[in-house]
């Protein structure tokens, strides 16, 4: 339900975007490219419903953003993420003694809606800060291969490992994911932008962590990122105005 409400709000903002554009005349369309550094987290069979700092890992990525107009941007990204979870960090499951790690490669595309007009005047020599909060949603493909370990007493293994782990085998698996989130972007110079953003990804799979029937097969996995991106304007906008 939360995902549907968020996507509905995106459509409403998209429909109203022309009404909130500043009257600056024709703004050139242009590209920027950048890198991102993120913290990652996960929730699923081996983690509580909320984000656990004990499961926090790090990741990085590359992206390109196309500015359609001051309020609408399109973004494509490639991210390499590390995920982990451990029963010992979730007291109700501590006696089960499963843990997992996974390296995940994600290819995704997003529609971004800026909630305030991005400033397209050169900031050089000005005391003005150029902030633009934004929301985004999209779809992607995740490639991953979870490694699950049982570290409890061997005599208790049959109580918890009803299916061989990791379920689904060790071969690399593929899943569709639906990222959505929010951030704020700062135009830092004539050619550089810095953003801070957070993103959640519900996956229509219960095998991101390699555990399903051994846990709760009705509960799908999620993973999250939060971090900083730095980008460079490839063909604008400042010198294009001249």
N, C-alpha and C positions, 0 to 999 in steps of 0.2 A: 504493500500500500504506500509506503514512504517513497519508493521508486516511482510509482505511477504519479503521485502528487508532484514530485519534483519535475518529471517530464512534462506534466501539464503546465506547470509554472513557466517552463522554458518556452512552450508554444505561445503562451500569453505574452511573454516578454518579446518574443520574436514578432508577434503581430503588432505590438505597440512600439517597436524600436524606432520607426520613422518619426513618431511624434516627439521623441525625446532627443533627437539629433539637434545639435546647435546649428544655427544658421551661419555656416562658415563658407558656403559655396561648395563647389565640387572638390571632394577630397580624393587624391589619387589612391588607387588600390596598390598594395605592395606586400612584400614578403619579409619575414624575419626568421632567423634560425638560431637555435640555442641548445644549451645543455641544462640538465636538472640533477640535483642531488636530493635524495629523499630518505626519510625513515620509513620503514614498512612494518605492518602489523597484520594480524590474522585473527579470525574467529571461526570456530567450527567445532568438530568433535574433540579436539585436543586443546581447547582454549575456552575461556568463559565468553558469555555473550558480549561483554564490553571489552574494550581494548586493554590488553595487559602489557605494561612496560617490560615485563620479563621476557616477552616474546618479540621485542623490538629489534629489527635488523636494519640494514642500510641498502640502498640501491641507487642506480643512476640511469640516465636516459638522454636521448637526443630527440629534438622535435623541430618542426617547421610550422609557422603560423602565417596564414594568408588573411590580410585585413580587407574584408569586403567593403566595410564602411566603418565609421567611428564606433558603432555599437555591435557589429556582427563580425566575428572572426571564425575561421576554420583552422583546425590544427590536426596534424598527424604526428604520431610519436612512436618511438621504439624504446622500451624500458627493460632493464635487466634487474630483477628483484630477487632478494633472498627472503624466504619465509621459514618460520619455525613455530612449533608448539610443543608443550610438555605437560603431561597430566599433573605433575607435582606442583605446577603453578595454579591449579584449579582444585581446591580441597575436595569437592565432591567426587572427583575422579582420581585422587592421588593414589589410591590403592590399585588402580588398573595398570599404571606404569608403562604407558606408551609415550614416545616422543617422535617427532618428525622434523626433517629439514627438507627444503626444496629450493632449487634454483629455477626461476620462472622467467621466460622471455615473452613480453607482451607487445603486440602490434595493435595500435588503436587509432581511431579518428574521433574528433570531437567537434561539436558546434558550441561556440562560446558566445555569450551575450554580455556585453559590458553594461553595467547598471548606471554608469555615469560616462559622459562623453570623454574619450581619450583626447588629451590636448595635442593638437597638431602644429602648434607654434614652437619654434626652437627654444628650448629652455636655457640655452647658453646666455649667461649674463643676467638672468632673471632670478628673483628670490622665490618664485612660485614653485610648488611641488606638484607634480603631475601624476595624480593617483587615479586609478580606474578599478573599482571592484567589479567582479564578474562571476558568473555562474556558467557551468558547462555540463554537457552530457554527451554520451557517444556509445560506441560499440567497438569491440576488439576481439582478438584471438590470443589466447594464452597457451604457451607450450611449457610443459613442466614434467618433472619426474621425481615424485616424492620418495624419500627414504625413511621408512618407519622402523623403529626399534622397540622391542619389549625388553625392559630392564629389571623386571620384578623377579621373584623366585620362580624357578622353572616348574615347581610343583603347582604353581597357580596359573601357569600359562593357559591351560585348557579352559579356565574359567572366563578368560577375557579374549583370547585369540580363537574365535569361532570360525573365522575365515583367515587364510594365510595372508600375512602382511608383507608389503603393502598391497592392499586390495587393488585389483586392476593390473598388477604386475609392475615391473620396474621400467618397462619401455616408456619412452616419452609419450605423454598424452596431450591432447588438444581439446580446448574448451572455448566457447564463446563467453565473453564477459561484457558487462554493461556499466562502464565507469560513469560516475557523476560526482560533482563537487563544486567548490567555490574558491575564489582567491582574490587577491588584490595586486594590481600591476602598477609599477612606478616607472615613468619615463625618466631615466637617470641622466641621459645626455642626448646629444643630437643623434646618436646611433645605438644606444644601449638601453634596454629595458630590464628591470628586475621584478620578479613576481614571487609571491608566497602563496601556496595553495594547498588544499587538502582534498583527497579524492577517495571515494569508497567504490568497491567493485563487488556486486553480488554475482556469483557464478552459478549457473544452472547445473551444478555438479556437487557431489558430496565426496569427491576424491582428490581435491586440491591437497589435502593432508594425507591421502592414502588410507584413510579409515572411513568406513561407512557402516556396514552391517555389524562390525565390532563396536560401533558406537551408537549413534542415532541416525538411521538412514533417512529420516524425515527432515533432518536439519541440513540445509545447504551451507556451503562454505562462503566466506567473505574474506577479502583482503583489502588493505588500505595503504595509502601513501600520504605523506605530508612533507613538504620541503620547499626549497628555493630553486628558481630557475633564472638563468641569465641569458639574454638573447641579443643579437646584433641585427639591425635593420639592413637588409640586403640591397634594397633599391628605393629607399625613401624613409620617412616622408619629407625631411627638411629640404634637401637640395632639389627635390622634384617640384617644390613650390616656386622655384626660381626659373 
